Amino acid sequence: MKKSMKVTVAAISGALMLGAMNFAAEAAPKNFVSTSAAVSKAEQLEKEEIAKIYKLLEANPNDAYMVYVSNELIKGRGFETFTMGNVHPKYSTYDDYWKKASTLKEAVPKQPNDLPENYSFVSAEIVGPYSSDYHNEMKAEAKKLKKQIHFKKVNWVKSNLISLQYKNGTHYINFQSSRLDSKDKKPKGYVHITAEEMKKKYPKLGKEYITNTLSWIENGKSFSITTDPGNPLTKEDLIKMAKTVVKK
C-alpha cells in the first residue's frame, strides 16, 4: 500500500541548502553569489507559501491542503506533492467519527445492528487521500498558473482506509474498509480464516497480525471484520454483523 507523504519546511529548506553547498564547492565565486541568491529567493518563496497554509490551518484545523513544490526548487531531494492538515483524522467517539464518515461518497463501515453484548466503541480512524493521488492534477494546475509553489484546500470525499475498534474486556472486534486496487483478487462471498489457520499458513507473521478474519468485497471496496485469537465469536456471528456493518 502506498504511504501518505508529507514534507516539512525544514526538510525542503535543508535540501535546498545542501544543493547550494554542493554547487558552490565546484563553482567560481561569481556563480556562488548568483546561486546563493537564487536559493535564498526559493527558500523565501516556499516559506511564505507554507506560512499561509499554517495560518489557514490555525483558523480551521480540520481542513486539508495539497501542496505542490516544483522540482526546480527542491532539486529532486524531496516530494513535489505533499499534504498538510487533517487527512488522517482519529476519533474517540462514534458520533465524531460518523460526522466525517457520513460525508464520504462511498460505502463506509458503521456500527452493525447486531453488535454483540457488552462491546463498546473504543476508537476510529480514517485515512484520507494520498498526495500521489493528486500529483498530476497539482502539477498541471501549477504549470497553468505559472507557479513554482501551488496549494489548494481539498474537501476529500473518498478514503483509502477506515478502521473502527470495539472492545469487551480483553476481547476486541475491528471493522475495516480499504480501497480496492484494480490488481487485487476479488473473491466472491465471505472468506473466513481462523487465527489457528492463519498461524499455520503464515508461520512468520507477527503475533499482532494473527486474528480471526472475515473478509468480503462490497460496493467496489474491501471490507473485513477481525477478532482476537481467543474470541468466542463464530464465523456465523461475524457474517451476521457483516450484513449490516456497511453504509452504502
Summary of the structure (lengths in Angstrom):
residues: 248
radius of gyration: 23.4
end to end distance: 24.1
largest distance: 76.6
contacts: 698
relative contact order: 0.14
helix: 38%
strand: 26%
